Amino acid sequence: MPCPFCKNPETNKRAKTTKLGYKTFYYPKCKHIYNERTGTPFNDLHFPTDIILLVVMWRLRYKLSLRDVAEMFVRRVSGNVRV
């Protein structure tokens, strides 16, 4: 993955991952550590990208209110899903 700061494609993959499990990379010349989400609108979010996209899909596809989507999201994240 090229460095988003200096655009050099020769970066090193690190063994460490972020708290959400995303791969991290390092480029020694510019001394920046970054992850897969750096430079995207999802970088500062505290939830995984797949969960965010699922919530957006529910909101648009099923025409749910924001309150309904938030309730479904909380139940999914906490594991309290009742069938």
ROTIBA-145796 format. One record per atom (N, C-alpha, C, O): residue in one letter; atom name; x, y, z. Coordinates in pm, whole numbers. Layout:
// residues N
('A' 'CA' (X Y Z))
...
This chain:
// residues 83
('M' 'N' (85 -117 0))
('M' 'CA' (0 0 0))
('M' 'C' (89 123 0))
('M' 'O' (176 135 87))
('P' 'N' (71 215 -95))
('P' 'CA' (156 334 -98))
('P' 'C' (132 426 21))
('P' 'O' (22 432 75))
('C' 'N' (236 497 59))
('C' 'CA' (227 591 171))
('C' 'C' (134 707 133))
('C' 'O' (156 771 30))
('P' 'N' (30 735 213))
('P' 'CA' (-60 845 180))
('P' 'C' (2 983 203))
('P' 'O' (-53 1084 158))
('F' 'N' (115 988 270))
('F' 'CA' (179 1115 300))
('F' 'C' (280 1156 193))
('F' 'O' (281 1272 150))
('C' 'N' (366 1061 150))
('C' 'CA' (468 1095 50))
('C' 'C' (445 1024 -84))
('C' 'O' (520 1045 -179))
('K' 'N' (342 940 -92))
('K' 'CA' (302 868 -215))
('K' 'C' (404 766 -264))
('K' 'O' (398 724 -379))
('N' 'N' (497 726 -180))
('N' 'CA' (596 626 -219))
('N' 'C' (536 486 -204))
('N' 'O' (482 454 -98))
('P' 'N' (545 402 -307))
('P' 'CA' (484 268 -300))
('P' 'C' (566 166 -221))
('P' 'O' (517 56 -195))
('E' 'N' (688 199 -183))
('E' 'CA' (775 104 -113))
('E' 'C' (760 118 38))
('E' 'O' (843 181 103))
('T' 'N' (655 61 93))
('T' 'CA' (632 68 237))
('T' 'C' (647 -70 299))
('T' 'O' (647 -171 229))
('N' 'N' (658 -73 430))
('N' 'CA' (673 -198 504))
('N' 'C' (545 -228 581))
('N' 'O' (489 -140 646))
('K' 'N' (500 -352 572))
('K' 'CA' (385 -394 649))
('K' 'C' (433 -426 790))
('K' 'O' (535 -493 808))
('R' 'N' (359 -379 890))
('R' 'CA' (393 -405 1030))
('R' 'C' (316 -525 1081))
('R' 'O' (211 -560 1027))
('A' 'N' (366 -587 1186))
('A' 'CA' (297 -701 1246))
('A' 'C' (179 -655 1331))
('A' 'O' (83 -730 1349))
('K' 'N' (186 -533 1382))
('K' 'CA' (78 -481 1466))
('K' 'C' (-42 -440 1381))
('K' 'O' (-28 -402 1265))
('T' 'N' (-158 -448 1442))
('T' 'CA' (-281 -401 1377))
('T' 'C' (-346 -296 1467))
('T' 'O' (-306 -277 1582))
('T' 'N' (-446 -228 1414))
('T' 'CA' (-520 -131 1493))
('T' 'C' (-615 -203 1587))
('T' 'O' (-627 -325 1580))
('K' 'N' (-682 -130 1675))
('K' 'CA' (-777 -190 1768))
('K' 'C' (-891 -260 1695))
('K' 'O' (-946 -358 1746))
('L' 'N' (-925 -212 1577))
('L' 'CA' (-1033 -273 1499))
('L' 'C' (-982 -383 1406))
('L' 'O' (-1061 -444 1334))
('G' 'N' (-852 -409 1407))
('G' 'CA' (-796 -518 1329))
('G' 'C' (-746 -482 1191))
('G' 'O' (-721 -572 1110))
('Y' 'N' (-730 -355 1161))
('Y' 'CA' (-680 -314 1029))
('Y' 'C' (-527 -321 1025))
('Y' 'O' (-461 -291 1125))
('K' 'N' (-473 -359 912))
('K' 'CA' (-328 -369 893))
('K' 'C' (-264 -231 905))
('K' 'O' (-324 -130 865))
('T' 'N' (-142 -227 959))
('T' 'CA' (-69 -101 966))
('T' 'C' (57 -112 881))
('T' 'O' (111 -220 860))
('F' 'N' (102 4 832))
('F' 'CA' (217 11 744))
('F' 'C' (311 120 794))
('F' 'O' (271 208 870))
('Y' 'N' (437 113 749))
('Y' 'CA' (538 209 792))
('Y' 'C' (632 236 674))
('Y' 'O' (675 144 605))
('Y' 'N' (663 363 654))
('Y' 'CA' (762 399 553))
('Y' 'C' (875 472 625))
('Y' 'O' (854 582 676))
('P' 'N' (995 411 631))
('P' 'CA' (1102 465 714))
('P' 'C' (1153 604 674))
('P' 'O' (1199 679 760))
('K' 'N' (1146 639 546))
('K' 'CA' (1202 768 504))
('K' 'C' (1118 886 554))
('K' 'O' (1173 987 597))
('C' 'N' (985 874 548))
('C' 'CA' (901 985 598))
('C' 'C' (856 960 741))
('C' 'O' (793 1047 802))
('K' 'N' (888 842 796))
('K' 'CA' (862 806 936))
('K' 'C' (714 816 976))
('K' 'O' (684 856 1089))
('H' 'N' (624 781 887))
('H' 'CA' (482 780 918))
('H' 'C' (432 637 934))
('H' 'O' (470 548 858))
('I' 'N' (348 617 1032))
('I' 'CA' (277 491 1050))
('I' 'C' (132 519 1013))
('I' 'O' (73 617 1059))
('Y' 'N' (76 433 931))
('Y' 'CA' (-62 453 887))
('Y' 'C' (-130 319 870))
('Y' 'O' (-64 215 873))
('N' 'N' (-263 321 853))
('N' 'CA' (-337 197 836))
('N' 'C' (-416 199 706))
('N' 'O' (-406 293 627))
('E' 'N' (-493 93 684))
('E' 'CA' (-569 79 559))
('E' 'C' (-673 190 540))
('E' 'O' (-709 221 427))
('R' 'N' (-719 248 650))
('R' 'CA' (-825 348 641))
('R' 'C' (-773 492 634))
('R' 'O' (-852 585 618))
('T' 'N' (-644 512 645))
('T' 'CA' (-587 646 642))
('T' 'C' (-619 713 509))
('T' 'O' (-599 654 402))
('G' 'N' (-667 836 517))
('G' 'CA' (-700 911 396))
('G' 'C' (-840 884 343))
('G' 'O' (-876 935 236))
('T' 'N' (-921 807 415))
('T' 'CA' (-1058 780 374))
('T' 'C' (-1154 847 472))
('T' 'O' (-1113 883 583))
('P' 'N' (-1279 863 435))
('P' 'CA' (-1376 920 529))
('P' 'C' (-1400 831 652))
('P' 'O' (-1454 879 752))
('F' 'N' (-1362 706 645))
('F' 'CA' (-1385 613 756))
('F' 'C' (-1272 612 858))
('F' 'O' (-1280 537 956))
('N' 'N' (-1169 689 840))
('N' 'CA' (-1050 682 925))
('N' 'C' (-1077 714 1071))
('N' 'O' (-1023 645 1158))
('D' 'N' (-1157 813 1102))
('D' 'CA' (-1178 854 1241))
('D' 'C' (-1298 789 1307))
('D' 'O' (-1332 825 1420))
('L' 'N' (-1362 694 1242))
('L' 'CA' (-1478 628 1300))
('L' 'C' (-1432 518 1397))
('L' 'O' (-1327 457 1377))
('H' 'N' (-1511 496 1499))
('H' 'CA' (-1474 399 1603))
('H' 'C' (-1539 262 1583))
('H' 'O' (-1537 179 1674))
('F' 'N' (-1597 239 1466))
('F' 'CA' (-1660 112 1435))
('F' 'C' (-1604 60 1303))
('F' 'O' (-1558 139 1221))
('P' 'N' (-1606 -71 1283))
('P' 'CA' (-1556 -127 1158))
('P' 'C' (-1634 -78 1036))
('P' 'O' (-1754 -49 1046))
('T' 'N' (-1567 -69 924))
('T' 'CA' (-1627 -18 801))
('T' 'C' (-1747 -101 759))
('T' 'O' (-1846 -45 712))
('D' 'N' (-1741 -233 773))
('D' 'CA' (-1854 -316 730))
('D' 'C' (-1979 -288 812))
('D' 'O' (-2090 -294 757))
('I' 'N' (-1966 -259 941))
('I' 'CA' (-2082 -224 1024))
('I' 'C' (-2140 -91 981))
('I' 'O' (-2262 -77 971))
('I' 'N' (-2056 8 954))
('I' 'CA' (-2103 139 910))
('I' 'C' (-2181 127 779))
('I' 'O' (-2288 186 764))
('L' 'N' (-2127 52 685))
('L' 'CA' (-2195 36 556))
('L' 'C' (-2326 -42 572))
('L' 'O' (-2422 -15 499))
('L' 'N' (-2331 -136 663))
('L' 'CA' (-2454 -210 689))
('L' 'C' (-2562 -118 745))
('L' 'O' (-2679 -128 706))
('V' 'N' (-2525 -29 836))
('V' 'CA' (-2622 66 893))
('V' 'C' (-2674 160 784))
('V' 'O' (-2794 188 779))
('V' 'N' (-2586 208 698))
('V' 'CA' (-2629 297 589))
('V' 'C' (-2723 222 495))
('V' 'O' (-2822 279 450))
('M' 'N' (-2692 96 465))
('M' 'CA' (-2779 17 377))
('M' 'C' (-2917 -1 439))
('M' 'O' (-3018 14 371))
('W' 'N' (-2922 -34 570))
('W' 'CA' (-3052 -50 637))
('W' 'C' (-3132 79 629))
('W' 'O' (-3251 77 600))
('R' 'N' (-3066 190 654))
('R' 'CA' (-3135 320 655))
('R' 'C' (-3194 351 518))
('R' 'O' (-3309 396 510))
('L' 'N' (-3120 328 412))
('L' 'CA' (-3166 364 278))
('L' 'C' (-3260 259 218))
('L' 'O' (-3361 294 158))
('R' 'N' (-3228 133 234))
('R' 'CA' (-3307 29 169))
('R' 'C' (-3444 9 232))
('R' 'O' (-3544 -3 161))
('Y' 'N' (-3450 6 365))
('Y' 'CA' (-3575 -24 433))
('Y' 'C' (-3648 101 481))
('Y' 'O' (-3752 91 547))
('K' 'N' (-3595 218 449))
('K' 'CA' (-3656 346 485))
('K' 'C' (-3689 353 635))
('K' 'O' (-3798 393 675))
('L' 'N' (-3592 313 714))
('L' 'CA' (-3608 315 859))
('L' 'C' (-3574 452 914))
('L' 'O' (-3497 527 853))
('S' 'N' (-3631 484 1028))
('S' 'CA' (-3594 609 1093))
('S' 'C' (-3454 593 1153))
('S' 'O' (-3406 482 1172))
('L' 'N' (-3392 703 1181))
('L' 'CA' (-3259 699 1240))
('L' 'C' (-3262 632 1377))
('L' 'O' (-3167 564 1416))
('R' 'N' (-3371 651 1450))
('R' 'CA' (-3386 586 1580))
('R' 'C' (-3392 434 1566))
('R' 'O' (-3330 362 1645))
('D' 'N' (-3466 384 1466))
('D' 'CA' (-3475 240 1443))
('D' 'C' (-3339 181 1406))
('D' 'O' (-3300 75 1456))
('V' 'N' (-3268 251 1320))
('V' 'CA' (-3136 202 1278))
('V' 'C' (-3041 201 1397))
('V' 'O' (-2963 107 1413))
('A' 'N' (-3046 305 1480))
('A' 'CA' (-2959 310 1598))
('A' 'C' (-2990 194 1693))
('A' 'O' (-2898 134 1749))
('E' 'N' (-3119 162 1711))
('E' 'CA' (-3156 51 1798))
('E' 'C' (-3106 -82 1743))
('E' 'O' (-3054 -165 1818))
('M' 'N' (-3121 -103 1612))
('M' 'CA' (-3072 -226 1550))
('M' 'C' (-2920 -235 1561))
('M' 'O' (-2865 -343 1585))
('F' 'N' (-2853 -123 1543))
('F' 'CA' (-2708 -118 1550))
('F' 'C' (-2659 -153 1690))
('F' 'O' (-2564 -231 1705))
('V' 'N' (-2722 -97 1792))
('V' 'CA' (-2682 -124 1931))
('V' 'C' (-2704 -271 1963))
('V' 'O' (-2620 -332 2029))
('R' 'N' (-2815 -327 1918))
('R' 'CA' (-2841 -469 1945))
('R' 'C' (-2740 -558 1875))
('R' 'O' (-2697 -659 1931))
('R' 'N' (-2701 -521 1754))
('R' 'CA' (-2604 -603 1680))
('R' 'C' (-2466 -596 1746))
('R' 'O' (-2399 -699 1760))
('V' 'N' (-2424 -478 1786))
('V' 'CA' (-2292 -461 1845))
('V' 'C' (-2286 -528 1982))
('V' 'O' (-2185 -590 2016))
('S' 'N' (-2392 -517 2061))
('S' 'CA' (-2389 -574 2196))
('S' 'C' (-2418 -723 2198))
('S' 'O' (-2396 -789 2299))
('G' 'N' (-2467 -777 2086))
('G' 'CA' (-2494 -920 2078))
('G' 'C' (-2629 -960 2133))
('G' 'O' (-2654 -1079 2154))
('N' 'N' (-2718 -865 2157))
('N' 'CA' (-2850 -893 2210))
('N' 'C' (-2955 -906 2101))
('N' 'O' (-3063 -848 2113))
('V' 'N' (-2925 -979 1998))
('V' 'CA' (-3017 -995 1887))
('V' 'C' (-3115 -1105 1921))
('V' 'O' (-3075 -1218 1950))
('R' 'N' (-3246 -1073 1917))
('R' 'CA' (-3349 -1173 1941))
('R' 'C' (-3415 -1210 1811))
('R' 'O' (-3447 -1123 1729))
('V' 'N' (-3436 -1337 1792))
('V' 'CA' (-3499 -1383 1668))
('V' 'C' (-3640 -1426 1695))
('V' 'O' (-3711 -1469 1603))
